[in-house]
Amino acid sequence: MCGADIWGESQNVIWIRESSTPPSRPLEGSGVALECYIAAIQNIAHYAVELDAEITGPHVKYLAGLAAEVQAAPSQFLPESRATLRGLLRDYRDKAAQFLCRLRQQLESTAKALQETVEALAQSDGDHSTRLRDTLKRVREAAATPEGAPLRAMLTAAVDSIEGDLAQMRREQQFTMAQLQTEVRILHQRVEALQNAAAMDQASKFSSRRSIEEYVESLPIAGFMVLILKARGLAQARAKYGASIADELVAMFARRMRNCVPKDAVMGRWNEQDFMAVLPVSQGREKTDPQAVSDHLSMPYACMMAGKVVRISLEVSVEVLPAPEGPPGTMLKCVEKTFGG
């Protein structure tokens, strides 16, 4: 065999080896991504907030089943699993909101019943006390007559004892009433705190998703617009630095966002990285430039961590949704579609 033939054979062998050996890095990368996706679903199930057993139990079970299906199913199942996961999370959010609403209603009912009990006790105590004192007065007057002279000392002592006991009971009841009134006031404060917490995102101080949804649904068909903001980097900051740093970052971002829009705009947080502002069309067109807002918000934010400055960059995309033609709920559907559910 000549040198040219040997060279040709070696090239064929190299070509066969190269064509028959798949690249390892992409496959390894996809495997790691799949493992992370499955682990994320399992973590969502593990760290689900415990509500009622009939709500949390099925939710955790469905998530565990989805993780098992993703692990066993072919890659074609992944897009479908994404929609399933989003549906499970949305369903659990709605059920959790209903559960908290029932708790608030029960708390309000308890506070109202306790208030009525306190008022009834106060009224009945006044009636009984008045009647008892009138009776004791008549007994004392009877003891002072000539007919009551033989029993005067005994009746007077009995009346004095009863009046002393009555005064002691009155003091104890007043103390109990004061305690009950304090409990009523605390219950009302808790009800108000729960209502405020449900309507506001604590980190950004914007309206919560449920609150902003109700607001958008109540708007007229035209005359307003919605500013959609997607801040990429918040989820990564929470995963890398923890919840406290992430909340500090959200607070700084929310303050800058507030300065970018008209003062009468209604701000809302849709989810961890998505925000929105509802504002009148006239002011929105004149004062709000999406690109300028994006440039103003896309920047490194300085947060303090363990006494040191940590700079976290956010990339913010901004989109304007004009009021669409259709019934009042049409805008909310457009917002949901823009945010991906």
C-alpha positions in Angstrom: 0.0 0.0 0.0 1.4 3.4 -1.0 1.7 6.4 1.2 -1.3 8.1 -0.4 -3.5 5.1 0.3 -2.4 4.9 3.9 -3.1 8.6 4.3 -6.6 8.2 2.7 -7.4 5.3 5.0 -6.3 7.2 8.1 -8.4 10.2 7.1 -11.4 7.9 6.6 -10.8 6.4 10.1 -10.6 9.9 11.6 -13.7 11.0 9.7 -15.6 7.9 10.9 -14.5 8.5 14.5 -15.5 12.1 14.4 -18.9 11.4 12.8 -19.7 8.5 15.1 -18.6 10.2 18.4 -21.3 12.8 19.5 -20.2 16.0 21.2 -20.2 15.4 24.9 -20.6 19.0 26.2 -24.0 19.8 24.8 -25.4 16.5 26.0 -23.9 17.0 29.4 -25.2 20.5 29.6 -28.7 19.4 28.7 -28.6 16.7 31.3 -27.5 19.2 34.0 -30.3 21.6 32.9 -32.9 18.8 33.1 -31.6 17.8 36.6 -31.9 21.4 37.7 -35.4 21.7 36.3 -36.5 18.5 38.1 -34.9 19.7 41.3 -36.6 23.0 41.0 -40.0 21.3 40.8 -39.2 19.1 43.8 -38.1 22.2 45.8 -41.3 24.0 44.9 -43.2 21.0 46.4 -40.9 20.8 49.4 -41.1 24.4 50.4 -44.8 25.0 49.6 -46.4 27.1 52.3 -48.6 24.8 54.5 -52.2 25.8 54.3 -55.1 23.4 54.7 -54.3 19.8 54.3 -56.9 19.5 51.5 -55.1 22.3 49.6 -51.4 21.7 50.2 -51.5 17.9 50.1 -52.8 17.5 46.5 -50.5 20.4 45.4 -47.4 18.7 46.7 -48.6 15.4 45.2 -49.2 16.9 41.8 -45.8 18.5 41.7 -44.0 15.3 42.8 -45.9 13.5 40.0 -44.8 16.2 37.5 -41.2 15.8 38.5 -41.4 12.1 38.0 -43.0 12.5 34.6 -40.3 15.0 33.5 -37.6 12.6 34.6 -39.1 9.6 32.7 -40.6 11.3 29.7 -38.8 12.2 26.5 -37.6 15.7 25.7 -40.8 16.4 23.7 -42.7 16.5 27.0 -40.8 19.4 28.4 -42.8 22.3 26.8 -46.0 20.7 28.0 -44.6 20.3 31.5 -43.8 24.0 31.6 -47.5 24.8 31.0 -48.5 22.2 33.6 -46.1 23.7 36.2 -47.4 27.2 35.5 -51.0 26.0 35.9 -50.3 24.2 39.1 -48.6 27.3 40.6 -51.5 29.5 39.4 -54.1 27.2 40.9 -52.2 27.0 44.2 -51.9 30.8 44.3 -55.7 31.2 43.8 -56.5 28.6 46.4 -54.1 30.2 48.9 -55.7 33.6 48.2 -59.2 32.1 48.9 -57.9 30.4 52.0 -56.5 33.7 53.4 -59.7 35.5 52.5 -61.7 33.0 54.5 -59.2 33.5 57.4 -59.7 37.2 57.3 -63.5 36.8 57.2 -63.4 34.5 60.2 -61.2 36.9 62.0 -63.5 39.8 61.3 -66.5 37.7 62.5 -64.7 36.8 65.7 -63.8 40.4 66.3 -67.4 41.5 65.7 -68.8 38.7 67.9 -66.4 39.6 70.7 -67.3 43.3 70.4 -71.0 42.5 70.7 -70.3 40.3 73.7 -68.4 43.1 75.4 -71.2 45.5 74.8 -73.8 43.0 76.0 -71.8 42.4 79.2 -71.5 46.1 79.8 -75.3 46.6 79.4 -76.3 43.6 81.4 -73.8 44.5 84.2 -75.4 47.9 84.5 -78.9 46.5 84.7 -78.1 43.8 87.3 -76.0 46.2 89.4 -78.8 48.8 89.5 -81.4 46.2 90.5 -79.2 44.7 93.2 -78.3 48.1 94.7 -82.0 49.1 94.8 -82.7 45.8 96.6 -80.0 46.4 99.1 -81.2 50.0 99.6 -84.7 48.7 100.5 -83.3 46.2 102.9 -81.3 48.9 104.7 -84.3 51.1 104.9 -86.4 48.2 106.3 -83.7 47.6 109.0 -84.0 51.2 110.0 -87.8 51.0 110.8 -89.1 50.1 114.3 -90.3 46.7 113.0 -86.8 45.8 111.8 -85.1 46.8 115.0 -84.6 43.2 116.3 -82.8 42.3 113.0 -81.1 45.7 112.4 -77.6 44.6 113.3 -77.8 41.4 111.3 -79.3 43.0 108.3 -76.9 45.9 108.3 -73.9 43.5 108.4 -75.4 41.4 105.6 -76.0 44.5 103.4 -72.5 45.8 104.1 -71.0 42.4 103.2 -73.1 42.1 100.0 -72.1 45.7 98.9 -68.4 44.9 99.5 -68.7 41.7 97.4 -70.6 43.7 94.7 -67.9 46.3 94.6 -65.2 43.6 94.3 -67.2 41.9 91.5 -67.6 45.2 89.7 -63.8 45.9 89.8 -63.0 42.4 88.5 -65.6 42.7 85.7 -64.2 46.1 84.7 -60.7 44.6 84.5 -62.1 41.7 82.4 -63.9 44.2 80.2 -60.7 46.2 79.7 -58.9 43.0 78.6 -61.7 42.1 76.2 -61.7 45.6 74.7 -57.9 45.3 74.2 -58.3 41.9 72.5 -61.0 43.4 70.2 -58.6 46.3 69.3 -55.8 43.8 68.6 -58.1 41.7 66.4 -59.1 44.7 64.4 -55.5 45.7 63.9 -54.7 42.1 62.7 -57.6 42.2 60.3 -56.4 45.5 58.9 -52.8 44.2 58.7 -53.9 41.1 56.8 -56.0 43.2 54.4 -53.0 45.5 53.7 -50.6 42.6 53.3 -52.9 40.9 50.8 -53.2 44.1 48.8 -49.5 45.0 48.8 -46.2 43.4 47.9 -44.0 43.9 50.9 -40.7 44.3 49.2 -41.6 46.8 46.5 -44.6 48.4 48.3 -46.5 48.0 45.0 -50.0 46.5 44.7 -49.9 42.7 44.8 -50.8 40.7 41.6 -54.3 40.0 42.9 -54.9 43.6 43.8 -53.6 45.0 40.5 -55.7 42.4 38.6 -58.8 43.6 40.4 -57.9 47.2 39.6 -57.3 46.6 35.9 -60.6 44.7 35.7 -62.4 47.7 37.2 -61.0 50.2 34.6 -63.1 51.5 31.7 -62.5 50.2 28.2 -60.4 53.1 27.1 -58.4 56.1 28.5 -55.6 54.2 30.1 -52.5 52.3 29.2 -50.3 49.7 30.9 -46.5 49.8 31.1 -45.0 46.3 31.3 -41.5 46.0 32.9 -39.5 42.8 33.0 -36.5 43.0 35.3 -34.1 40.2 34.6 -31.6 39.5 37.4 -33.9 39.6 40.4 -34.3 35.8 40.5 -30.6 35.2 40.1 -29.9 37.7 42.9 -32.3 35.8 45.3 -30.6 32.5 44.4 -27.1 33.8 44.8 -27.4 36.3 47.7 -30.5 35.3 49.6 -33.9 36.7 50.3 -32.9 39.8 52.3 -30.5 41.1 49.6 -33.1 40.3 46.9 -35.8 42.3 48.8 -33.4 45.2 49.2 -32.7 45.1 45.5 -36.4 45.1 44.7 -37.0 48.1 47.0 -34.3 50.1 45.3 -35.6 49.1 41.8 -39.1 50.0 42.9 -38.1 53.5 44.0 -36.3 54.2 40.7 -39.3 52.8 38.8 -41.7 55.1 40.7 -39.6 58.1 39.6 -39.9 57.1 36.0 -43.6 57.3 35.7 -46.3 59.9 36.4 -47.1 60.3 40.1 -50.7 59.2 39.7 -49.7 55.9 38.1 -50.9 52.7 39.9 -47.9 50.4 40.4 -48.1 46.6 40.6 -45.8 43.6 41.0 -47.0 40.7 38.8 -44.4 38.1 40.0 -40.8 38.0 41.1 -39.3 39.8 38.0 -42.3 41.3 36.3 -43.9 44.7 37.2 -46.5 47.0 35.7 -47.8 50.6 35.9 -51.3 51.6 35.0 -51.5 55.3 33.9 -53.8 57.6 31.9 -53.2 57.7 28.2 -52.7 61.4 28.0 -49.9 61.4 30.6 -48.5 58.1 29.5 -47.9 59.3 25.9 -46.5 62.6 26.9 -44.2 61.7 29.9 -43.3 58.0 29.5 -40.8 56.9 27.0 -40.3 53.1 27.2 -36.7 53.2 26.0 -35.8 56.0 28.5 -37.4 54.0 31.3 -35.4 50.9 30.3 -32.2 52.9 30.2 -32.9 54.5 33.6 -33.6 51.1 35.3 -31.0 48.9 33.6 -28.0 49.4 35.7 -25.9 48.0 38.6 -27.6 48.4 42.0 -25.5 48.6 45.1 -26.7 46.5 48.1 -25.0 46.0 51.5 -24.1 42.4 52.4 -22.1 41.6 55.6 -20.8 45.2 55.7 -19.7 45.2 52.1 -21.2 46.6 48.9 -22.5 44.1 46.4 -23.3 45.4 42.9 -26.1 43.5 41.1 -27.0 44.3 37.5 -30.5 44.3 36.2 -31.6 44.3 32.6 -35.0 45.8 32.3 -37.2 45.6 29.1 -40.2 47.9 28.9 -43.3 47.6 26.7 -46.4 49.7 26.4 -49.8 48.1 26.1 -52.5 50.5 24.9 -56.1 49.9 26.0 -57.4 47.3 23.6 -60.9 47.3 22.0 -63.3 45.0 23.7 -64.9 44.5 27.1 -63.2 45.7 30.3 -61.5 42.4 31.0 -59.6 42.4 27.6 -56.7 44.4 29.0 -56.1 41.9 31.8 -56.0 39.1 29.2 -53.4 41.1 27.2 -51.3 41.6 30.4 -51.4 37.9 31.2 -50.4 37.0 27.7 -47.5 39.5 27.8 -46.2 38.1 31.1 -46.7 34.5 30.0 -49.6 33.6 32.4 
